[in-house]
Amino acid sequence: MTATAFEYGPTPSAAGQSGGDYLLARPDAATRVGSPIDPRDRRRLDLHAALTAAGIPPRPEDREAIEHLSALSAGINSTIQRWLQHTL
């Protein structure tokens, strides 16, 4: 006997819908596990986003440069991002 992909999931009648599709319940914000992002990681993500928005998608070989730039202070990083925004 083989099991289908939805054999162990909620049934449509249990989810309050008559079709085969059903919406998942909204996650409870009170039960979320908080995971703060390190400031250096935040700067790295922001730099990736700024580069991409400026039409300069980071390449794998750019990783070392981005890591070094992310290690700089928040003020320097915001200046770099401001420069990138003015290229638009």
C-alpha positions as CSV (number, residue, x, y, z in Angstrom):
1,M,0.0,0.0,0.0
2,T,1.3,3.4,-0.9
3,A,0.5,6.7,0.8
4,T,-0.5,9.8,-1.1
5,A,1.1,13.1,-0.4
6,F,-2.0,14.4,1.5
7,E,-3.0,11.3,3.3
8,Y,-1.8,12.5,6.6
9,G,-2.6,16.2,6.2
10,P,-5.8,17.8,7.3
11,T,-8.9,16.9,5.4
12,P,-10.8,19.6,3.5
13,S,-13.8,19.2,5.8
14,A,-11.6,19.7,8.8
15,A,-10.2,22.9,7.3
16,G,-13.7,24.2,6.7
17,Q,-13.4,24.0,2.9
18,S,-15.1,21.7,0.4
19,G,-12.3,21.6,-2.2
20,G,-9.0,19.9,-2.2
21,D,-7.1,23.0,-1.4
22,Y,-7.1,24.7,1.9
23,L,-5.4,27.7,3.5
24,L,-2.9,27.2,6.4
25,A,-3.6,28.9,9.7
26,R,-1.8,32.2,10.3
27,P,1.3,31.7,12.5
28,D,1.0,32.8,16.1
29,A,3.4,35.7,16.6
30,A,3.6,35.1,20.3
31,T,5.1,31.6,19.8
32,R,7.8,32.7,17.3
33,V,11.3,32.1,18.3
34,G,13.3,35.3,18.1
35,S,16.6,35.2,16.3
36,P,18.3,38.5,16.3
37,I,20.6,39.2,13.3
38,D,24.2,40.2,14.0
39,P,24.8,43.8,12.9
40,R,27.5,42.7,10.6
41,D,25.2,40.2,8.9
42,R,22.5,42.9,8.7
43,R,25.0,45.2,6.9
44,R,26.0,42.4,4.6
45,L,22.3,41.7,3.6
46,D,21.7,45.5,3.2
47,L,24.7,45.8,1.0
48,H,23.6,42.8,-1.2
49,A,20.1,44.5,-1.5
50,A,21.6,47.9,-2.4
51,L,23.9,46.4,-5.0
52,T,21.0,44.4,-6.5
53,A,18.7,47.4,-6.5
54,A,21.4,49.5,-8.3
55,G,21.6,46.9,-11.0
56,I,24.8,45.3,-9.8
57,P,23.9,41.8,-8.7
58,P,26.7,40.4,-6.6
59,R,28.7,37.6,-8.1
60,P,30.2,34.7,-6.1
61,E,33.7,36.1,-6.5
62,D,32.4,39.4,-4.9
63,R,31.8,37.6,-1.6
64,E,35.2,38.5,0.0
65,A,34.8,42.2,-0.8
66,I,31.3,42.2,0.6
67,E,32.5,40.5,3.7
68,H,35.2,43.1,4.2
69,L,32.8,46.0,3.6
70,S,30.3,44.5,6.0
71,A,33.0,44.5,8.7
72,L,33.2,48.3,8.5
73,S,31.2,50.6,10.7
74,A,27.5,51.2,10.2
75,G,28.2,54.8,9.1
76,I,30.5,53.7,6.4
77,N,28.1,51.1,5.2
78,S,25.2,53.6,5.0
79,T,27.4,55.9,3.0
80,I,28.2,53.1,0.5
81,Q,24.5,52.3,0.2
82,R,23.7,56.0,-0.3
83,W,26.2,56.1,-3.1
84,L,24.7,53.1,-4.7
85,Q,21.2,54.6,-4.5
86,H,22.4,57.7,-6.4
87,T,23.4,55.5,-9.3
88,L,19.7,54.8,-10.1
